[in-house]
Amino acid sequence: MSAVQGSTPAGAEIAFPPDQLVGFGRRFVAILIDAIPLFIIDLILIAVHLAPVTYLVSIAYFVFFWSTSGVTLGNRVMKIQVVKVDGSALNWGTGIIRYVGYLISTIVIFIGLLWVLWDPNKQGWHDKMAHTVVIRS
């Protein structure tokens, strides 16, 4: 199987066959699963008057899991993983860039997240910014 080529960041080639790249549906379910514990933590923090901390919890959750294992709770359930386009693991810097890209992807009516639907490499804007892909694990 050949790797997918196309509109990858800085001309990087995707190191995975097309059938291993994960599309919008599995990613969406994974983020819904991730939202459950984050919502519970948010409710607790709001109840104890620490609402601003909820943003830090979300940042810490995603950046930590993407940077250490490439797998959040939702990703684990859906059997998917975030990796760099060359197949290597994310580092802290890549995790932070991906999170910032995720925020940017949602600001413009979620178009950056929906980009996964028609991108040949199944990358959202956040993936392109951080040079990452989501693969089946």
N, C-alpha and C positions, 0 to 999 in steps of 0.2 A: 504494500500500500504506500502510496506517496503522500507526503505531507501537503496540507492545504497551503496555497500561496495566494497572495492578493494584497489587500489593503492592510498590511500589518505595519505597526509603528516602525519608523526608521528603516524600513525594508527588511525587518527581521523575518525569518522564515519560521512558520509554526512547525514544531517538531512532532506533531501528532497527526494520525490519519483522521479524515473527516468524521468517521463514525465514532471516534472517541471524544470529540468535542461536544459539550453539553449546551443545549438550546435554552430558550426562555422558560418553558414549562417547569422543568426540574429546578431551575434556579429560583423561580417564583415560589414554588412550594418550600424550598429550603429557607428562603428569607421569611416566609410565614412562620415556619417552625422556630427560627431564630427570634422572631418577634415575641413569642410566648414568654420565655424567661426574662427577656428585656422589659416587657410590659409589667411583669410582676415586680421586678426590681424597681422600675420607675414608680409604680404605685406606692411601694414602701418608702422610697426617697421623698416622694411628694407628701406622704402622710407625716413624715418627720421634718417637713419644711426644708428639704434639700433638693428642690426641683432642678436648680441649675446643674447639679451633679449628674443628672440623667444623661446629659449630652456626653459627659466624660465617660460614663459607663458604656455607652454605645460605641464610642471611639475605641476605648480600651478592649472591649469584647471582640470587635472585628479585627482590629490591627493585631491584637495578641494571637488570635487563632490563625489568621492568615499567615502571620510571620513565623509562627512556631511549627505549625503542622499543615497549613493550607486548608484546614477543615474546621468549620464551625459545627455546632450541634446539628443545625439543619442540613449542612453538607454531609455530615456523617450518616444521618438518616436516609438522605437521598443518594448516598454513595457517589458523591462528587467531590472534586478537590480543585483548589486554585493553585496554579503553578505558573512560573515564568514561561514565555513562549518557547524557550529552549529546553524546557522540562525541569529546570532546577527549582529549588524551593525559594519562596519569597524571603527577603530579609525585612528588617524593621522599616527601612526606608521605602521599600516597595509597598509594604503594607500601608504605610501612611499615604503614599501617593495614590494608591488604589482607593483608599477611603475618601480622600479629597476629590478624586475623580468621581466617586460614587455620589457625593454631594452635588457636584456640578451636573452629573447625569440626571439628577432628579429635579433640579431647579427649572430646567426648560421643559416643563410639562412631561417629565419622565422620558423624553425622547432618547436620552443617552442610554437608558436601561432597555428601552424597546428596540434600540439599534441591533440588539442580539438577533431579533427576528429576521432581519434581512442581510446581515453581514455574513459574507461567505466563511469567515473564521469564527462565527458565533461570538464575537466580542462586542461588549458595550463600550461606551466612551471610556469608562473607568479602566477597563481591560487594556484598551489601546494606550491610555496615558501611562499605565504602570507596566506595560509589556507583559500582560498576563493572559491566560486562558483558563477556562473551567473544563476539566476533563472528568470522565468516568473513573472512579477509583476502584 
